[in-house]
């Protein structure tokens, strides 16, 4: 069963937060920026 794209992005962001990429008070990328970032990384979607 394929995992929906939004779920994959959520899981990736959650892991990046856990690893400290985004500190408390920092903002995460906008939806437009996430779309740009992930559009060149098809390994995340499949």
Phi, psi and omega in degrees: 000131180283140177275131180301149183303316181299326178291320178298316180295317178302314181296320178295314180297318179300317179293320178296323176295315179301322181281354177094008179296325178243117181272161176305132181095340176284155175263151174272164181300151177291166177302320179296318180292319178299319179299318178294315183297317185271344180293337179263010183230071185296345180296339180281342188237099180178000000 
